[in-house]
Amino acid sequence: MNTRIRRTTGLLAAAAVLPLALAACSNGSSDADKSDSAGTAAASATTGSEEMAGSGSSASSTDQPFGPACSSVPKDGAGSFDGMAKDPVATAASNNPALSTLVAAVKKAGLVDTLNNAQDITVFAPTNDAFAKIPKATLDKVLNDKAQLTKILTYHVVGQKLTPEDLENGSFTTLEKSKVMTSGSGESYTVNDSAKVVCGNVKTANANVYIIDTVLMPKS
């Protein structure tokens, strides 16, 4: 009888302790879960902050080429943006198929070495389509008149490196000695109110290049 009472009492005591033990285990697991969740949230927040910082620094970069014609520039090789950045401007232009008429004109005028050896210049570079706007007879005449051709080509060169911000409302003396006027903002700029920049802020080893859709003509 006493043995049965002791056994019953022991079972009752165990039954009373078991819920407390389960509760303690449950609370410990919850605290651990909370701790893990907090750690995961903190890690996620840190990662998110780093990603935002990274994207912010990338988004804030304004030192890249811009404009609709930039998409036609080769992605790699000597004619790509990276390739042109390694060569002086006349050589870099010769690797861009869209500037072949300009390059031919520069060679005819004997300006290749002048442009390649110059330091810190800006070149407004007319595309082939820009030259195509000029009547063929007129263009042929200019190409065969070295003095006139030199005058026109040097009118496209400024003796300093111009950033896009410089073009917002600018007036710059060219190597031809007269001035070009620039205006615009963001990724939209014009030169002399006639030529649109179609691919701007292209870097070469010695120049900043702004590819334009119209040939610039000096007034005199």
Solvent accessible surface area in square Angstrom, and as a share of the most:
residue,aa,sasa,rsa
1,M,166,0.74
2,N,101,0.52
3,T,71,0.42
4,R,171,0.62
5,I,92,0.46
6,R,156,0.57
7,R,160,0.58
8,T,67,0.39
9,T,79,0.46
10,G,41,0.39
11,L,121,0.60
12,L,119,0.59
13,A,53,0.41
14,A,59,0.46
15,A,62,0.48
16,A,63,0.49
17,V,89,0.51
18,L,104,0.52
19,P,75,0.47
20,L,128,0.64
21,A,46,0.36
22,L,110,0.55
23,A,49,0.38
24,A,65,0.50
25,C,93,0.56
26,S,69,0.44
27,N,95,0.49
28,G,40,0.39
29,S,60,0.39
30,S,44,0.29
31,D,88,0.45
32,A,52,0.40
33,D,82,0.42
34,K,134,0.57
35,S,72,0.47
36,D,94,0.49
37,S,70,0.45
38,A,62,0.48
39,G,41,0.39
40,T,93,0.54
41,A,61,0.47
42,A,60,0.46
43,A,58,0.45
44,S,69,0.45
45,A,64,0.49
46,T,75,0.44
47,T,67,0.39
48,G,27,0.26
49,S,68,0.44
50,E,110,0.49
51,E,114,0.51
52,M,144,0.64
53,A,68,0.53
54,G,39,0.38
55,S,67,0.43
56,G,37,0.36
57,S,75,0.49
58,S,79,0.51
59,A,89,0.69
60,S,78,0.51
61,S,55,0.36
62,T,101,0.59
63,D,88,0.45
64,Q,110,0.49
65,P,36,0.22
66,F,19,0.08
67,G,21,0.21
68,P,106,0.67
69,A,32,0.25
70,C,18,0.11
71,S,87,0.56
72,S,86,0.56
73,V,9,0.05
74,P,49,0.31
75,K,171,0.73
76,D,113,0.59
77,G,50,0.48
78,A,55,0.42
79,G,7,0.07
80,S,4,0.02
81,F,59,0.24
82,D,111,0.58
83,G,10,0.09
84,M,6,0.03
85,A,43,0.33
86,K,158,0.67
87,D,36,0.19
88,P,41,0.26
89,V,6,0.04
90,A,12,0.09
91,T,51,0.30
92,A,1,0.01
93,A,14,0.11
94,S,57,0.37
95,N,50,0.26
96,N,6,0.03
97,P,96,0.60
98,A,41,0.32
99,L,4,0.02
100,S,62,0.40
101,T,36,0.21
102,L,11,0.06
103,V,17,0.10
104,A,53,0.41
105,A,0,0.00
106,V,10,0.06
107,K,127,0.54
108,K,109,0.46
109,A,5,0.04
110,G,51,0.49
111,L,18,0.09
112,V,45,0.26
113,D,98,0.51
114,T,72,0.42
115,L,16,0.08
116,N,29,0.15
117,N,109,0.56
118,A,24,0.19
119,Q,132,0.59
120,D,79,0.41
121,I,6,0.03
122,T,0,0.00
123,V,11,0.06
124,F,0,0.00
125,A,2,0.01
126,P,0,0.00
127,T,18,0.10
128,N,44,0.23
129,D,107,0.56
130,A,1,0.01
131,F,8,0.04
132,A,79,0.61
133,K,125,0.53
134,I,26,0.13
135,P,91,0.57
136,K,154,0.65
137,A,82,0.64
138,T,65,0.38
139,L,26,0.13
140,D,54,0.28
141,K,153,0.65
142,V,21,0.12
143,L,35,0.17
144,N,117,0.60
145,D,62,0.32
146,K,125,0.53
147,A,79,0.61
148,Q,71,0.32
149,L,3,0.02
150,T,40,0.23
151,K,59,0.25
152,I,6,0.03
153,L,8,0.04
154,T,22,0.13
155,Y,5,0.02
156,H,4,0.02
157,V,3,0.02
158,V,3,0.01
159,G,50,0.48
160,Q,91,0.40
161,K,79,0.34
162,L,0,0.00
163,T,60,0.35
164,P,13,0.08
165,E,99,0.44
166,D,57,0.30
167,L,0,0.00
168,E,77,0.34
169,N,143,0.73
170,G,10,0.09
171,S,54,0.35
172,F,26,0.11
173,T,67,0.39
174,T,4,0.02
175,L,68,0.34
176,E,24,0.11
177,K,166,0.70
178,S,39,0.25
179,K,112,0.47
180,V,0,0.00
181,M,104,0.46
182,T,5,0.03
183,S,42,0.27
184,G,32,0.31
185,S,68,0.44
186,G,56,0.54
187,E,116,0.52
188,S,78,0.51
189,Y,8,0.03
190,T,36,0.21
191,V,0,0.00
192,N,44,0.23
193,D,129,0.67
194,S,67,0.43
195,A,0,0.00
196,K,124,0.53
197,V,9,0.05
198,V,24,0.14
199,C,0,0.00
200,G,0,0.00
201,N,2,0.01
202,V,1,0.01
203,K,62,0.26
204,T,9,0.05
205,A,59,0.45
206,N,8,0.04
207,A,0,0.00
208,N,9,0.04
209,V,9,0.05
210,Y,0,0.00
211,I,7,0.04
212,I,0,0.00
213,D,35,0.18
214,T,32,0.18
215,V,12,0.07
216,L,3,0.02
217,M,91,0.40
218,P,16,0.10
219,K,208,0.88
220,S,104,0.67
